[in-house]
Amino acid sequence: MSMSKTLKRKITKTTLIYVACAGLTLFLIVVSIGAGYKKASLGQVITGLFSGGDYVVETLVRVNLPRTLVALFSGAVLAVAGVLFQSVTRNRLADPSIVGVSSSTYTAGLFVSLLFPALVPFSPILAGVFGMAVFLMIFRLSYSHGVKSNRILAIGAAVNAVFMMIIITIAVMQNLSATNVLLSLSGSLAVPKPEIVYSTIALSAVGLIAALFCAGKCNVLALGDKTAQGLGVNVLRMKLILAGISVFLTAVAAVNVGITAFLGLLAPLIAKKLLGDNHYNVIPLSALLGGLFLLSADCLGRAMNTPVTLPVGIITTVIGGIVFIILLARSYKNAD
């Protein structure tokens, strides 16, 4: 009886959290549609969406809905990419922006947009291939009788610095304005073209479904490499598969929102605090939270009265950076 009540409470808690996240997501979508346009109130936007016939609201939907969808899906894939990287490294501080994946995939996307503009709709795939090659190099350099997360983080940080310099060099050689480069690197959400929106949604859906199918393997890897091997899992192959999916997800986001740091750290951290370490819950909840965080940051950036819309990456980096420092300090304290 006691176990039955505990199970019911757990199911109720899980359901309430998902319902709350879904409701907040719908609310933020409405806010995002009207964000930055002070002449349209929230009530007018809601009424216009349900009743129709409001020219202002219809115009806002055409302009802001594509941006809103890209923000939601980009945030979701970045968060899930963080979950998978943490599973590969067994380190809760792992994040695509820290280990050099975000900067390498963004660099590949930048090359495609400058040299092969006709291939821009396929840039997430091309960037993902390049990002996976870079991660395999990092993986190989850090591999010594097993994967050491500290080695991956250290080598990844060095690779990240190299690609940041490459990006700045490309910008200088192409005479790109400093403002555009800074906005892009900080996670700027421009108004995307329809084909970009469609490709982002489709590729995000594929990557997220693939990640969810790997949830069980993530749970096994969390037990440790030796235990996972004892249960019949090819640990090295599984980690490479998870890394491949994670790099692909990161590439989908990087070509749209630039190098948005620490989102893959924040969302999984909160998801695990709310519902525990079971990846069947961590992955979907992290996706919801990642979309919420990025869309909230974009709404806040557009609502602020600044000459240029504040990039989403600035907000996520400030919050995520503080959390990262706190977690890093705690890990060192626990190690002593």
N, C-alpha and C positions, 0 to 999 in steps of 0.2 A: 504493500500500500504506500509505504514511504517512497519507494523507488518510482511508483506510478505518479505520485504527486510531484516528485523532483523532475521527472521527464516532462510532465505537463507544463510545469513552470518554465522549463528550458525551452519548450516549443513555443509557449506564449511569448517569452522574452525575445526569441529569435524572430517570430512573426511581427511583433511590435516594432522591432528595430528596422526590419525590411520595409514595413508599411510607412514608418516615419521617414526613412530615406527616400522612398518613392514619392511620398507626398511633398517633401522638401524639394525634390528634383523638379516636380511639376510646377511648384511655386516659383522656383528660380528660373525656369524656362520662361514663364510669363514675365518675371522681372527683367530678364535678359532682353526680351523682345522690346521692351520700352526703355531700357537703360540708356542714359545719355541724351534722351529727348524729354526735356522738362515740361513741354507743353502737353504731353499725354500723361495723365495720371494712371496709377495702377488700376483703379476701378474702370477707367475708360478702356484700357487694354483688355481687361478680363471680359467686359461687356462686348467689346468689339470682336473678340475671339469666338465667343459663343453665339452672338446674334448675327454678326456679319454686317456688311453695309457701311462700315466706318472706313473711309478712304485713308485716314491717317494710320489707323491700326493695320490695315492691309498693306500699306507701304512699309511700315515698321517690320511686319512679318517677312516681306520679301527681302528686306535689307538685313535684318538681324537674325532671322531663324537659321540661315546657313552657318553663320558664325557661332550661334548657340550650339548647334548640333556638333560642329567640329570641336568646340571646347569640351562638350560632354564626353564625346568618344575619345578625344586625345587624353583627357584626364583619366578616363577609365583604363586605357591601355598602358599609360605610364604607371599607374598604381599596380596593375597586375604584373607588369614587367618587374617592378620592385619586389613583389611577392616571389616570383620565380627566381630572381637573382639571389634573394635571401635564402631560398631553398637550396640552390646550387652551392652557395658558399657557407650555409649554416651560420650566417652572420646577419643579425637584424639591422646592421648599419649599412648593408649593401644597397646601392641605388644605381640605376643606369647612368646618372650624371656623374657619380663619383668614380666609377670604374672605366670611364672613357668611352662608353658606348653611345651616349647621347651626342657627344661632340663628333665622333667618327661618322655616325649616320647623318648628322646634320651637314658635315663637310661633303659627304657623297651627294646629298640632295642639292647642295649649293653648286657643285660641279655640274650636275645634270641640268639645273635651271639656267646656268650660264653657257654651257657648251652644247647641250642638246635640249632646247626648249620644247621640242615636239614630244619628248619622252617624260615631261613633267608629271602626267597622270600616273606613270609607272615608277616615279621616283621613290615611293616607299619600298617597293620590292627591290630596286637596285640599291638603295641605301641599306636595306636589310642585309643583302648579300655582302656588301662591303663591311658593314658593321660586324657581321658574323665572322668574317675573315680576321678582322682586328681582334675580336674577342678570343678567337682560337689562338691567336698569337699570344695574347695575355695569359690565356689558360695554360698554354704550353710552357711559357716562361715561369709560371708560378707553380707548375706541377712537379712535385718531387716526392714520390711514394705517397701520393694522395694530394688532394687539393687543399691548399692552405689559404684561408680567407684573408689573412693579413697580407700575404704575398699578392693576392689578386687586387686588394684595395690599394696597395703601394704602387704596383706596376700600373694599374689602371689610372691612378692619379697622375703619374708621369706621362702616360699616353694622352690623357685628357689635356694636359698642358701643351703638349706638342700640337694637337689638333686645334686648340684655341689659337695658337700662333699662326697655324696654316690659314685658318679662317680670316684672321686679321690681315695677313699678307695678301690673300685673295682680294679682300675688300679694298686694300690700298692700291693694288695693281689694276683693279677694275674701276677705280675712282668712285667707289660707293661712298656716300656721305656717312660721316661718323654716327649721325643720329639713326640712320637706317640699320647700320651694323649693330649698334647697341640695342635697339629695339628688337631686332631679330634674335640676337644672342640671349636676350632677357625673356624671351617667350612672348613675342608679339602675335596677336590674333588679328590679322587683316580680314577684310571681307572676301571670303573664298569664292572661286568660280564653281559653278554647279558640278563639273566633272570631278573637282577636288573633293567636294562634299560626298558625292556618291562613292568615290574610291575609298575615302576615309571610313565611311560607315561600313562598306563591304569588307574591307581588309581588317578593320577592327573586330567585326563580328566573327570572321574566320579565326583570328588570333585568340580572341577571348574564349571561343568554344574549344579550341585546341588546348588552351590553358586549363579550362575546367575539366577536360578529359584526363588531364595529368594530375588532378588534385590528389587522387589516391597514392600515386607515386611520390608526391611531395610529402604526404603523411609518413610514408615509409622512410624516405630519406631523412626526415626529422629525427628518426630513431638512432641515426648514426650509420656510417658506411658499413661497418662490420655486421651490424644487425640486418641492414638492408640486403647485403650479400647473402647472409644466412637465410633470408626469406626468398631468395631466388632472383633478386633484382640485379641487373647489370648496372652497377652504380655509375661507372664512367659514361656509358652510353646514355643513361637516363639524364645525367647532368648536362651532357651535350645537347640532348633534345630540348630540355628546359631552357638552356641558354639560347638555343636557336629561336625558340618561340619568343623569349624575352627580348632578344635583339630585334626580331621582326616587329614586335609591338612598339618598341622604342622608336624604330624607324618610321612607323606610321605617324607617331606623334611629332617626332623631331622635324619632319619636313613641313609641318603645319605651324607648330608653336615654338620652334627653335629649341634651345637648350633650357628646358624648364626643370630646375634642380629641386631635389628633395621630395617631390610629390610621391615617388615610389618608396619613400621612407615613411612619410606621414600616414598615408592611407592604410597600409598594412599594419602599422603600429596600433592605430586606433581600432581597426577591425579585430585584431587579436585581443585587445583589451576588452572589447565588447562581447565577442562570441567565442573566445578561446582560439586554440591553435589548429583546429580541424580545417584543412584547406578547402573542403567542400563548402564551408561558410566564409573562410578568409578571402578566397578569390572573388566570388560575386559581390561580397560586401565591400571589399577594397575597390572594385570597379565602380560601384555606386558612389563611394566616398571620394574617389579620385575625380570623377565627373563633377561632383558637387563642389569640391575644392577649387578646381580650375574655373568652373563657371562662376563661382562666387568671387574669385579673384578678378575675373574679367568684368563682372558687373561693377565691382568696387572701383576698378581702374577707369571704367567709362563714366561712372557717377561723379568722380572727383573732377573738380574744375581746374584742369591743367591744360596747357597748350597742346600737348601730345598725350594720347591715352596711355595711362600707366601700364607697362607690360605686366602680364600675369606672373612672369618669372620673378619679378622683383618681390612681389608679395609672398609667393611660395618659398622663395629662397630665404627671405628674412625669417619667416616662421620656422621653416624646415631646418635652417642653419642653427637656430637656437636649440631646437630639439636635438639635432645631431650632436652638438657640443655637450649638452646635458647627458645624453646617452653614452657618449664616448668617455666623459669624465667618470660616469658610474661604472662603466666596464673596466676602466683602469683601477678604480677603487676596489672593485670586487676581486680583481686579479691579485691585489696586494695581500 
